[in-house]
Amino acid sequence: MARKITDKVTWVGKIDWELEEFHGHEFTTRKGSSYNSYLIRDEKTALIDTVWKPFDEEFVANLKREVDLSSIDYIIMNHNEIDHSGALPALMREIPDTPIYCTRKGEEIIRGHYHADWNFVNVKTGDRLSLGAAELIFIEAPMLHWPDTMFTYLTGENILFSNDGFGQHYATESLYNDAADQGELWAEAVKYYANILNPFSPMVARKLAEIQKLDLPLQLICPSHGVIWKDNPAQIVEAYAKWAAAYQENQVTLIYDSMWNATRRMAECIAEGIKEAAPETTVKLYNAAVDDKTEICTEVFKSKAILIGSSTVNNGYLYSIAGILEMIKGLKFKQKKAAAFGSYGWSGEAVKQLSEYLEKSGFALVNEGLRCPWQPDETKLEECRAYGREFAKSL
């Protein structure tokens, strides 16, 4: 159902209550998501973005109830990943000659997805498109989070259509940030940044500075996932500035997997030692084999240091640890410390390999790690607590 935002702007997107995973199986979306599309009506009519492919026919049918499709003068594609452009082929079957405004890279990606020769108009930062009383101003935002991404600003209404910037995978009827559950909203916002935008933090910081220099008044920030920032939209901009600056809280996160619980017991005792030495520090433990990988990466983002633990198996570490390490490496966390630990039987290579991988992933190693043969006895468990205490002091 379409929902009016201002006299000129109407939300025509789709709330996806059932979505549980995104980007294949990479990102878990326990709170669902939304695909926000916006219809702007002035002397000319523009549509900003579409929705995900599974909802393409529904999207076009709903759009027909809201507007005569032939009256749409321009289609603005801020970013062309399929969750935003998926309904474009169905829409273009109805209005095939309508110009599509996007970056040059955006045209390349749309052609790569759909192999169609539509009427593309390439735009760059500073280009303007008159709708009558209002104008659209285009702002390229490459690698936030794809190379084709741009923002679109609507004058008069003072709205920034930011696509994946400032978004959240969050399904809610509330539509606006001030009406949403604040705990859920901010948890999803930080999770979204940590798992999608953090690798591009230097570009985020530069783009925020560029937008600030443009000195555009902001009444609303309308992303393509989650809520619209209506109440104090500057707060999410300020949060992004903070998150982009090698963000960390006073937190240590331990991530482990364990074959016969020996490494688990080590993790718990190391955590006890950290808390003894630094009671004000938040300490969290996650089993990579069973806990939500997107949540784990979010906690790494929030941490000033992490410890990775694994049993040694087949002269290496467990595959659940390999998987989460690959995700952590790809997210390019900065200015965080790390160490490794684990139990072993007769070879014990895992800790050394984990240390090497952490260092290669940009973490500063606190020490060479801690190994424990077989099941730790009370002496070894006390050694783990002491290790935790020393680790805390090193921070």
Backbone hydrogen bonds in HBPLUS format (Angstrom, degrees):
<---DONOR---> <-ACCEPTOR-->    atom                        ^
c    i                          cat <-CA-CA->   ^        H-A-AA   ^      H-
h    n   atom  resd res      DA  || num        DHA   H-A  angle D-A-AA Bond
n    s   type  num  typ     dist DA aas  dist angle  dist       angle   num
A0003-ARG N   A0011-TRP O   2.95 MM   8  5.06 156.6  2.00 141.1 148.6     1
A0011-TRP N   A0003-ARG O   2.71 MM   8  5.06 162.7  1.74 158.9 152.6     2
A0005-ILE N   A0009-VAL O   2.84 MM   4  5.45 165.1  1.86 148.3 151.0     3
A0006-THR N   A0009-VAL O   3.13 MM   3  5.04 163.9  2.16 135.5 139.2     4
A0041-ARG N   A0008-LYS O   2.84 MM  33  5.11 160.8  1.88 145.8 152.0     5
A0010-THR N   A0039-LEU O   2.88 MM  29  5.13 155.0  1.94 147.1 155.3     6
A0039-LEU N   A0010-THR O   2.84 MM  29  5.13 168.4  1.85 155.4 158.8     7
A0012-VAL N   A0037-SER O   2.76 MM  25  5.22 175.4  1.76 147.3 148.7     8
A0014-LYS N   A0035-TYR O   2.90 MM  21  5.23 151.7  1.98 137.3 146.4     9
A0035-TYR N   A0014-LYS O   2.79 MM  21  5.23 161.0  1.82 154.7 161.4    10
A0016-ASP N   A0033-SER O   2.80 MM  17  5.24 155.6  1.85 141.7 148.4    11
A0033-SER N   A0016-ASP O   3.06 MM  17  5.24 159.2  2.11 138.2 144.8    12
A0029-THR N   A0020-GLU O   2.79 MM   9  4.57 168.6  1.81 113.1 117.1    13
A0022-PHE N   A0027-PHE O   2.65 MM   5  4.94 141.8  1.79 148.4 159.6    14
A0027-PHE N   A0022-PHE O   3.04 MM   5  4.94 167.9  2.05 152.5 149.3    15
A0026-GLU N   A0023-HIS O   3.24 MM   3  5.49 166.5  2.26 119.1 122.2    16
A0032-GLY N   A0029-THR O   3.05 MM   3  5.24 158.5  2.10 118.4 117.1    17
A0171-ALA N   A0031-LYS O   2.82 MM 140  5.93 166.5  1.84 152.1 152.5    18
A0036-ASN N   A0224-SER O   2.87 MM 188  4.40 170.1  1.88 121.8 125.2    19
A0038-TYR N   A0048-ILE O   3.08 MM  10  5.07 160.9  2.12 137.7 143.6    20
A0048-ILE N   A0038-TYR O   2.73 MM  10  5.07 171.2  1.73 158.1 161.3    21
A0040-ILE N   A0046-ALA O   2.76 MM   6  5.14 174.3  1.77 164.9 166.4    22
A0046-ALA N   A0040-ILE O   2.89 MM   6  5.14 157.3  1.94 146.1 153.7    23
A0042-ASP N   A0044-LYS O   2.88 MM   2  4.99 158.6  1.92 143.3 149.2    24
A0043-GLU N   A0131-LEU O   2.97 MM  88  5.76 118.2  2.37 144.4 161.7    25
A0044-LYS N   A0131-LEU O   2.84 MM  87  4.73 143.4  1.97 145.0 143.1    26
A0073-ASP N   A0045-THR O   2.84 MM  28  5.28 138.4  2.01 131.5 144.0    27
A0074-TYR N   A0045-THR O   3.15 MM  29  6.57 149.4  2.25 151.7 157.8    28
A0047-LEU N   A0074-TYR O   2.93 MM  27  6.38 154.2  2.00 150.4 157.6    29
A0076-ILE N   A0047-LEU O   2.72 MM  29  5.98 173.0  1.72 164.1 166.1    30
A0049-ASP N   A0076-ILE O   2.79 MM  27  6.01 158.3  1.84 163.5 171.0    31
A0050-THR N   A0084-HIS O   2.96 MM  34  5.23 143.4  2.10 149.9 159.7    32
A0087-ALA N   A0051-VAL O   3.02 MM  36  5.54 125.9  2.32 154.7 154.6    33
A0055-PHE N   A0052-TRP O   2.97 MM   3  5.84 159.1  2.01 130.9 137.1    34
A0056-ASP N   A0053-LYS O   3.01 MM   3  5.10 160.2  2.05 126.1 122.5    35
A0059-PHE N   A0055-PHE O   2.83 MM   4  5.91 153.5  1.90 150.0 158.1    36
A0060-VAL N   A0056-ASP O   3.02 MM   4  6.30 164.2  2.05 152.4 155.3    37
A0061-ALA N   A0057-GLU O   2.95 MM   4  6.12 161.5  1.99 148.7 154.2    38
A0062-ASN N   A0058-GLU O   2.93 MM   4  6.09 161.5  1.96 149.6 154.6    39
A0063-LEU N   A0059-PHE O   2.85 MM   4  6.03 154.3  1.92 148.6 156.7    40
A0064-LYS N   A0060-VAL O   2.96 MM   4  6.16 149.9  2.05 145.5 152.8    41
A0065-ARG N   A0061-ALA O   3.32 MM   4  6.65 140.8  2.48 138.1 147.4    42
A0065-ARG N   A0062-ASN O   3.14 MM   3  5.21 126.7  2.44  94.9 108.4    43
A0066-GLU N   A0063-LEU O   3.01 MM   3  5.09 136.8  2.20  98.2 110.9    44
A0067-VAL N   A0063-LEU O   2.88 MM   4  6.10 151.2  1.96 156.8 164.8    45
A0071-SER N   A0068-ASP O   2.76 MM   3  5.47 160.7  1.80 124.6 131.4    46
A0072-ILE N   A0069-LEU O   3.08 MM   3  5.54 167.2  2.09 115.2 119.1    47
A0075-ILE N   A0099-PRO O   3.00 MM  24  6.23 157.1  2.05 164.9 169.1    48
A0101-TYR N   A0075-ILE O   2.72 MM  26  6.09 161.2  1.76 166.3 171.6    49
A0077-MET N   A0101-TYR O   2.93 MM  24  6.12 168.0  1.95 163.4 167.0    50
A0150-MET N   A0078-ASN O   2.82 MM  72  4.95 137.1  2.00 141.0 150.9    51
A0084-HIS N   A0081-GLU O   2.84 MM   3  5.67 162.4  1.87 127.9 133.9    52
A0085-SER N   A0081-GLU O   3.01 MM   4  6.11 157.4  2.07 146.1 152.9    53
A0086-GLY N   A0082-ILE O   2.87 MM   4  4.57 128.6  2.14 125.8 128.5    54
A0088-LEU N   A0085-SER O   2.90 MM   3  5.27 160.6  1.93 118.1 124.4    55
A0091-LEU N   A0087-ALA O   3.03 MM   4  6.25 155.1  2.09 152.4 160.2    56
A0092-MET N   A0088-LEU O   2.78 MM   4  5.95 162.3  1.81 160.7 165.6    57
A0093-ARG N   A0089-PRO O   3.04 MM   4  6.23 133.0  2.27 141.1 151.8    58
A0094-GLU N   A0091-LEU O   2.95 MM   3  5.38 141.1  2.10 106.9 118.0    59
A0095-ILE N   A0091-LEU O   3.10 MM   4  6.49 150.6  2.19 145.3 154.3    60
A0098-THR N   A0095-ILE O   3.26 MM   3  5.86 168.8  2.27 121.8 125.2    61
A0100-ILE N   A0119-ASN O   2.80 MM  19  6.05 159.4  1.84 153.2 158.7    62
A0121-VAL N   A0100-ILE O   2.83 MM  21  5.86 159.6  1.87 152.6 148.3    63
A0102-CYS N   A0121-VAL O   3.12 MM  19  6.43 156.9  2.18 152.5 157.6    64
A0123-VAL N   A0102-CYS O   2.92 MM  21  5.87 141.3  2.07 132.3 142.2    65
A0107-GLU N   A0103-THR O   2.99 MM   4  6.43 150.8  2.08 153.0 158.4    66
A0108-GLU N   A0104-ARG O   3.19 MM   4  6.52 159.8  2.24 144.8 150.1    67
A0109-ILE N   A0105-LYS O   2.96 MM   4  6.26 153.3  2.03 148.0 154.8    68
A0110-ILE N   A0106-GLY O   2.91 MM   4  6.15 164.4  1.93 155.4 159.4    69
A0111-ARG N   A0107-GLU O   2.90 MM   4  6.07 168.6  1.91 155.9 159.1    70
A0112-GLY N   A0108-GLU O   2.96 MM   4  6.13 147.9  2.06 137.6 147.1    71
A0113-HIS N   A0109-ILE O   2.89 MM   4  6.16 146.1  2.01 148.7 157.3    72
A0114-TYR N   A0110-ILE O   2.91 MM   4  6.01 175.0  1.91 161.8 162.5    73
A0115-HIS N   A0111-ARG O   2.78 MM   4  4.65 145.6  1.90 126.1 132.9    74
A0127-ASP N   A0124-LYS O   3.04 MM   3  5.79 166.4  2.06 144.0 147.3    75
A0126-GLY N   A0138-PHE O   2.85 MM  12  5.73 151.9  1.93 175.3 166.7    76
A0138-PHE N   A0127-ASP O   3.00 MM  11  5.59 168.3  2.01 163.2 166.6    77
A0129-LEU N   A0136-LEU O   2.87 MM   7  5.04 147.5  1.97 142.2 151.0    78
A0136-LEU N   A0129-LEU O   2.83 MM   7  5.04 159.0  1.87 140.7 147.7    79
A0131-LEU N   A0134-ALA O   2.84 MM   3  5.47 168.8  1.86 157.7 157.6    80
A0155-THR N   A0135-GLU O   2.94 MM  20  5.40 166.0  1.96 159.0 162.9    81
A0137-ILE N   A0153-TYR O   2.79 MM  16  4.99 156.7  1.84 144.2 152.3    82
A0153-TYR N   A0137-ILE O   2.83 MM  16  4.99 167.1  1.84 148.0 152.4    83
A0139-ILE N   A0151-PHE O   2.91 MM  12  5.04 162.0  1.94 153.0 150.1    84
A0151-PHE N   A0139-ILE O   2.73 MM  12  5.04 164.6  1.75 151.7 154.4    85
A0141-ALA N   A0149-THR O   2.84 MM   8  5.20 160.8  1.87 134.8 133.3    86
A0144-LEU N   A0141-ALA O   3.20 MM   3  5.84 128.2  2.49 147.3 142.3    87
A0143-MET N   A0146-TRP O   2.73 MM   3  4.33 150.3  1.82 114.0 118.5    88
A0149-THR N   A0146-TRP O   3.31 MM   3  5.62 164.7  2.33 113.7 118.0    89
A0152-THR N   A0161-PHE O   3.00 MM   9  5.09 160.3  2.04 140.6 147.0    90
A0161-PHE N   A0152-THR O   2.72 MM   9  5.09 173.7  1.73 164.4 163.2    91
A0154-LEU N   A0159-ILE O   2.82 MM   5  5.18 163.5  1.85 154.3 159.9    92
A0158-ASN N   A0154-LEU O   2.94 MM   4  5.61 119.6  2.32 145.1 160.8    93
A0159-ILE N   A0154-LEU O   3.27 MM   5  5.18 152.9  2.35 136.0 141.9    94
A0219-GLN N   A0158-ASN O   2.78 MM  61  5.30 173.6  1.78 151.5 153.2    95
A0220-LEU N   A0158-ASN O   3.37 MM  62  6.74 157.9  2.43 146.1 147.6    96
A0160-LEU N   A0220-LEU O   3.04 MM  60  6.41 162.5  2.07 152.6 155.8    97
A0222-CYS N   A0160-LEU O   2.78 MM  62  6.03 163.7  1.80 154.0 159.8    98
A0162-SER N   A0222-CYS O   3.14 MM  60  6.04 136.7  2.33 114.4 126.9    99
A0165-GLY N   A0162-SER O   2.95 MM   3  5.20 142.0  2.09 148.3 139.8   100
A0224-SER N   A0163-ASN O   2.80 MM  61  4.46 162.0  1.83 122.3 121.5   101
A0167-GLY N   A0164-ASP O   3.42 MM   3  5.41 153.3  2.50 125.5 120.4   102
A0168-GLN N   A0225-HIS O   3.25 MM  57  5.46 152.4  2.33 105.9 114.1   103
A0176-TYR N   A0174-SER O   2.54 MM   2  5.50 148.1  1.63 105.4  97.2   104
A0228-ILE N   A0175-LEU O   2.72 MM  53  6.01 165.0  1.74 158.3 162.2   105
A0179-ALA N   A0176-TYR O   3.24 MM   3  5.68 149.7  2.34 109.2 117.6   106
A0177-ASN N   A0228-ILE O   2.90 MM  51  5.94 144.4  2.02 162.4 157.8   107
A0180-ALA N   A0177-ASN O   3.33 MM   3  5.34 154.9  2.40 100.8 108.0   108
A0185-LEU N   A0181-ASP O   2.87 MM   4  6.00 168.9  1.88 160.2 164.0   109
A0186-TRP N   A0182-GLN O   3.05 MM   4  6.07 174.7  2.06 147.9 149.3   110
A0187-ALA N   A0183-GLY O   3.07 MM   4  6.10 151.8  2.15 142.5 150.9   111
A0188-GLU N   A0184-GLU O   2.94 MM   4  6.13 157.8  1.99 153.6 159.0   112
A0189-ALA N   A0185-LEU O   2.88 MM   4  6.10 146.7  1.99 144.1 154.7   113
A0190-VAL N   A0186-TRP O   3.00 MM   4  6.09 166.2  2.02 147.3 149.4   114
A0191-LYS N   A0187-ALA O   3.08 MM   4  6.13 153.4  2.15 137.9 146.0   115
A0192-TYR N   A0188-GLU O   2.93 MM   4  5.97 153.3  2.00 140.6 147.5   116
A0193-TYR N   A0189-ALA O   3.05 MM   4  6.33 161.3  2.08 145.8 150.5   117
A0194-ALA N   A0190-VAL O   2.88 MM   4  6.00 172.2  1.88 152.7 155.3   118
A0195-ASN N   A0191-LYS O   3.05 MM   4  6.08 158.9  2.10 147.5 152.1   119
A0196-ILE N   A0192-TYR O   2.97 MM   4  5.73 137.7  2.16 145.2 153.8   120
A0197-LEU N   A0193-TYR O   2.98 MM   4  4.81 127.9  2.26 117.2 132.5   121
A0198-ASN N   A0193-TYR O   2.81 MM   5  5.79 136.4  2.00 173.1 163.2   122
A0200-PHE N   A0197-LEU O   2.83 MM   3  5.47 150.2  1.92 123.4 132.8   123
A0201-SER N   A0198-ASN O   3.08 MM   3  5.08 153.8  2.15 122.7 117.6   124
A0203-MET N   A0200-PHE O   2.95 MM   3  5.41 121.0  2.31 112.0 126.3   125
A0204-VAL N   A0200-PHE O   2.93 MM   4  6.26 151.4  2.02 149.8 158.9   126
A0205-ALA N   A0201-SER O   2.92 MM   4  6.15 165.8  1.94 159.1 160.3   127
A0206-ARG N   A0202-PRO O   3.13 MM   4  6.35 159.2  2.17 142.2 147.7   128
A0207-LYS N   A0203-MET O   2.89 MM   4  6.04 158.9  1.93 149.1 155.0   129
A0208-LEU N   A0204-VAL O   2.92 MM   4  6.13 159.7  1.96 156.0 161.2   130
A0209-ALA N   A0205-ALA O   3.11 MM   4  6.33 156.6  2.17 144.6 150.7   131
A0210-GLU N   A0206-ARG O   2.94 MM   4  6.20 151.3  2.03 144.6 153.0   132
A0211-ILE N   A0207-LYS O   2.88 MM   4  6.12 162.3  1.91 153.3 157.2   133
A0212-GLN N   A0208-LEU O   2.96 MM   4  6.12 154.6  2.03 144.1 151.4   134
A0213-LYS N   A0209-ALA O   3.06 MM   4  6.31 149.5  2.16 142.9 150.2   135
A0214-LEU N   A0210-GLU O   3.16 MM   4  6.51 139.7  2.33 141.5 152.2   136
A0214-LEU N   A0211-ILE O   3.10 MM   3  5.10 126.0  2.41  94.3 108.4   137
A0215-ASP N   A0212-GLN O   3.09 MM   3  5.31 144.1  2.23 102.0 112.4   138
A0221-ILE N   A0229-TRP O   3.10 MM   8  5.03 151.2  2.19 131.9 140.6   139
A0229-TRP N   A0221-ILE O   2.91 MM   8  5.03 156.1  1.96 158.2 156.4   140
A0235-GLN N   A0232-ASN O   3.01 MM   3  5.92 168.3  2.02 128.1 131.3   141
A0236-ILE N   A0233-PRO O   3.35 MM   3  6.05 142.3  2.50 116.2 122.0   142
A0238-GLU N   A0234-ALA O   2.86 MM   4  6.12 159.5  1.90 155.7 161.0   143
A0239-ALA N   A0235-GLN O   2.98 MM   4  6.15 148.6  2.08 136.0 144.8   144
A0240-TYR N   A0236-ILE O   2.97 MM   4  6.16 155.5  2.04 141.8 147.6   145
A0241-ALA N   A0237-VAL O   3.03 MM   4  6.33 154.3  2.09 147.0 153.9   146
A0242-LYS N   A0238-GLU O   3.11 MM   4  6.37 151.2  2.19 143.7 150.9   147
A0243-TRP N   A0239-ALA O   2.81 MM   4  6.07 163.5  1.84 155.3 160.2   148
A0244-ALA N   A0240-TYR O   2.84 MM   4  5.87 146.9  1.95 148.0 155.6   149
A0245-ALA N   A0242-LYS O   3.23 MM   3  5.48 155.7  2.29 105.7 112.9   150
A0249-GLU N   A0302-LYS O   2.63 MM  53  5.37 155.1  1.69 144.4 146.0   151
A0251-GLN N   A0249-GLU O   2.81 MM   2  5.40 131.6  2.04 107.3  92.1   152
A0282-THR N   A0250-ASN O   3.03 MM  32  6.33 167.8  2.05 155.8 152.2   153
A0304-LYS N   A0251-GLN O   2.92 MM  53  5.85 159.2  1.97 154.6 156.4   154
A0252-VAL N   A0282-THR O   2.82 MM  30  6.27 156.4  1.88 164.9 173.0   155
A0284-LYS N   A0252-VAL O   3.04 MM  32  6.54 155.2  2.11 154.0 161.4   156
A0253-THR N   A0305-ALA O   3.19 MM  52  6.72 155.3  2.25 148.6 153.1   157
A0307-LEU N   A0253-THR O   2.96 MM  54  6.42 149.4  2.05 148.5 153.6   158
A0254-LEU N   A0284-LYS O   2.76 MM  30  6.15 167.9  1.78 166.0 169.8   159
A0286-TYR N   A0254-LEU O   2.82 MM  32  6.24 145.9  1.94 156.2 167.5   160
A0255-ILE N   A0307-LEU O   2.85 MM  52  6.26 163.9  1.88 167.8 173.0   161
A0309-GLY N   A0255-ILE O   2.78 MM  54  6.20 157.2  1.83 151.8 158.1   162
A0256-TYR N   A0286-TYR O   2.98 MM  30  6.44 157.3  2.03 161.1 168.5   163
A0288-ALA N   A0256-TYR O   2.86 MM  32  5.83 149.8  1.95 145.8 155.2   164
A0257-ASP N   A0309-GLY O   3.14 MM  52  6.49 134.4  2.36 135.1 147.0   165
A0265-ARG N   A0261-ASN O   3.02 MM   4  6.17 159.0  2.06 143.2 147.6   166
A0266-MET N   A0262-ALA O   3.03 MM   4  6.36 151.3  2.12 144.8 153.1   167
A0267-ALA N   A0263-THR O   2.92 MM   4  6.17 159.7  1.96 148.7 153.6   168
A0268-GLU N   A0264-ARG O   3.00 MM   4  6.31 162.9  2.03 156.2 159.7   169
A0269-CYS N   A0265-ARG O   3.09 MM   4  6.26 157.9  2.14 145.4 151.0   170
A0270-ILE N   A0266-MET O   2.85 MM   4  6.07 158.0  1.90 156.6 163.1   171
A0271-ALA N   A0267-ALA O   2.94 MM   4  6.13 160.7  1.98 150.3 155.8   172
A0272-GLU N   A0268-GLU O   3.00 MM   4  6.28 148.2  2.10 138.8 147.5   173
A0273-GLY N   A0269-CYS O   3.02 MM   4  6.29 155.2  2.08 145.9 151.7   174
A0274-ILE N   A0270-ILE O   2.97 MM   4  6.33 153.4  2.05 151.6 158.9   175
A0275-LYS N   A0271-ALA O   3.04 MM   4  6.30 164.2  2.07 152.4 156.0   176
A0276-GLU N   A0272-GLU O   2.94 MM   4  6.19 148.7  2.04 146.3 155.5   177
A0277-ALA N   A0273-GLY O   3.08 MM   4  6.29 158.7  2.12 148.1 152.7   178
A0278-ALA N   A0274-ILE O   2.77 MM   4  5.82 145.1  1.89 149.2 160.2   179
A0281-THR N   A0278-ALA O   2.93 MM   3  5.53 163.6  1.96 122.4 127.9   180
A0290-VAL N   A0287-ASN O   3.08 MM   3  5.71 151.4  2.16 117.5 124.8   181
A0291-ASP N   A0287-ASN O   2.86 MM   4  5.62 169.0  1.87 177.0 176.2   182
A0296-ILE N   A0292-ASP O   2.97 MM   4  6.29 153.0  2.05 148.6 157.0   183
A0297-CYS N   A0293-LYS O   3.04 MM   4  6.27 162.7  2.07 145.6 148.9   184
A0298-THR N   A0294-THR O   3.06 MM   4  6.27 147.4  2.17 139.8 149.0   185
A0299-GLU N   A0295-GLU O   2.98 MM   4  6.28 152.0  2.06 148.9 155.7   186
A0300-VAL N   A0296-ILE O   2.95 MM   4  6.33 147.1  2.06 148.4 158.3   187
A0301-PHE N   A0297-CYS O   3.01 MM   4  6.25 156.8  2.06 144.4 150.1   188
A0302-LYS N   A0298-THR O   3.12 MM   4  6.45 145.3  2.24 141.0 149.9   189
A0303-SER N   A0299-GLU O   3.10 MM   4  6.15 120.8  2.47 135.5 149.7   190
A0303-SER N   A0300-VAL O   3.06 MM   3  5.05 144.4  2.19 100.4 111.2   191
A0337-LYS N   A0304-LYS O   3.05 MM  33  6.46 165.4  2.08 144.1 145.0   192
A0306-ILE N   A0337-LYS O   2.95 MM  31  6.48 148.4  2.05 142.8 149.1   193
A0339-ALA N   A0306-ILE O   3.19 MM  33  6.78 131.5  2.44 142.2 155.1   194
A0308-ILE N   A0339-ALA O   2.99 MM  31  6.50 155.6  2.05 152.3 157.5   195
A0341-PHE N   A0308-ILE O   2.96 MM  33  6.33 144.1  2.09 146.5 149.3   196
A0310-SER N   A0341-PHE O   3.07 MM  31  6.70 143.9  2.21 146.8 152.2   197
A0312-THR N   A0343-SER O   3.22 MM  31  6.76 133.2  2.45 151.1 163.4   198
A0313-VAL N   A0316-GLY O   2.79 MM   3  5.32 159.4  1.84 141.4 147.9   199
A0316-GLY N   A0313-VAL O   2.94 MM   3  5.32 142.0  2.08 109.4 120.5   200
A0321-ILE N   A0318-LEU O   3.05 MM   3  5.48 126.4  2.34 108.0 120.8   201
A0322-ALA N   A0318-LEU O   3.03 MM   4  6.41 152.3  2.11 146.3 155.1   202
A0323-GLY N   A0319-TYR O   2.90 MM   4  6.12 153.5  1.98 146.3 152.1   203
A0324-ILE N   A0320-SER O   3.15 MM   4  6.41 165.4  2.18 144.8 147.8   204
A0325-LEU N   A0321-ILE O   2.91 MM   4  5.96 156.1  1.96 148.5 155.7   205
A0326-GLU N   A0322-ALA O   3.06 MM   4  6.22 149.6  2.15 141.8 149.2   206
A0327-MET N   A0323-GLY O   3.17 MM   4  6.51 153.6  2.24 146.0 152.6   207
A0328-ILE N   A0324-ILE O   2.90 MM   4  6.13 162.6  1.93 149.5 154.5   208
A0329-LYS N   A0325-LEU O   2.85 MM   4  6.03 160.6  1.89 149.9 155.0   209
A0330-GLY N   A0326-GLU O   3.12 MM   4  6.26 160.4  2.16 142.9 147.8   210
A0331-LEU N   A0327-MET O   3.12 MM   4  6.37 135.6  2.32 144.9 156.4   211
A0331-LEU N   A0328-ILE O   3.21 MM   3  5.25 133.4  2.44  96.5 108.7   212
A0332-LYS N   A0329-LYS O   3.20 MM   3  5.59 163.2  2.23 111.8 117.0   213
A0364-ALA N   A0336-LYS O   2.99 MM  28  6.35 164.0  2.02 150.2 153.6   214
A0338-ALA N   A0364-ALA O   2.96 MM  26  6.02 143.8  2.09 146.7 144.5   215
A0366-VAL N   A0338-ALA O   2.88 MM  28  5.91 158.7  1.93 164.9 166.3   216
A0370-LEU N   A0340-ALA O   2.98 MM  30  6.53 147.4  2.09 139.6 148.2   217
A0342-GLY N   A0370-LEU O   3.03 MM  28  6.62 135.1  2.23 155.4 166.8   218
A0372-CYS N   A0342-GLY O   3.03 MM  30  6.30 143.2  2.17 145.1 147.5   219
A0344-TYR N   A0372-CYS O   3.02 MM  28  6.39 141.4  2.17 147.8 152.5   220
A0374-TRP N   A0344-TYR O   2.59 MM  30  5.55 165.8  1.61 170.3 168.3   221
A0353-GLN N   A0349-GLU O   3.10 MM   4  6.29 165.6  2.12 159.2 163.7   222
A0354-LEU N   A0350-ALA O   2.77 MM   4  5.96 158.5  1.81 157.1 163.5   223
A0355-SER N   A0351-VAL O   2.94 MM   4  6.13 159.2  1.99 148.0 153.5   224
A0356-GLU N   A0352-LYS O   3.02 MM   4  6.28 159.6  2.06 148.8 153.9   225
A0357-TYR N   A0353-GLN O   2.96 MM   4  6.20 155.8  2.02 147.0 153.7   226
A0358-LEU N   A0354-LEU O   2.88 MM   4  6.09 161.5  1.92 154.4 159.1   227
A0359-GLU N   A0355-SER O   3.02 MM   4  6.21 160.0  2.06 148.7 153.9   228
A0360-LYS N   A0356-GLU O   2.96 MM   4  6.17 156.4  2.02 144.5 151.4   229
A0361-SER N   A0357-TYR O   2.93 MM   4  6.11 129.8  2.18 138.4 152.1   230
A0361-SER N   A0358-LEU O   3.09 MM   3  4.96 130.4  2.35  91.0 104.9   231
A0363-PHE N   A0358-LEU O   3.10 MM   5  5.58 162.1  2.13 154.9 149.5   232
A0362-GLY N   A0359-GLU O   3.12 MM   3  5.34 163.7  2.14 109.7 112.6   233
A0381-LEU N   A0377-ASP O   2.86 MM   4  6.15 157.9  1.91 156.3 163.7   234
A0382-GLU N   A0378-GLU O   2.95 MM   4  6.11 150.6  2.03 142.4 149.5   235
A0383-GLU N   A0379-THR O   3.01 MM   4  6.31 141.2  2.16 136.6 148.0   236
A0384-CYS N   A0380-LYS O   2.90 MM   4  6.30 141.3  2.05 143.6 154.5   237
A0385-ARG N   A0381-LEU O   3.03 MM   4  6.42 152.0  2.11 143.5 150.4   238
A0386-ALA N   A0382-GLU O   2.92 MM   4  6.18 159.3  1.97 147.2 152.8   239
A0387-TYR N   A0383-GLU O   2.85 MM   4  6.05 147.7  1.95 140.1 149.7   240
A0388-GLY N   A0384-CYS O   2.90 MM   4  6.22 152.6  1.98 147.5 154.5   241
A0389-ARG N   A0385-ARG O   2.92 MM   4  6.28 152.0  1.99 147.3 155.2   242
A0390-GLU N   A0386-ALA O   2.95 MM   4  6.23 161.5  1.98 151.0 155.2   243
A0391-PHE N   A0387-TYR O   2.84 MM   4  6.04 153.1  1.91 146.9 155.3   244
A0392-ALA N   A0388-GLY O   2.96 MM   4  6.17 161.0  1.99 148.5 152.8   245
A0393-LYS N   A0389-ARG O   3.08 MM   4  6.37 155.6  2.14 145.4 151.9   246
A0394-SER N   A0390-GLU O   3.04 MM   4  6.27 143.3  2.18 143.8 153.3   247
A0394-SER N   A0391-PHE O   3.11 MM   3  5.16 124.2  2.43  95.4 109.7   248
A0395-LEU N   A0392-ALA O   3.12 MM   3  5.43 155.5  2.18 107.0 114.6   249
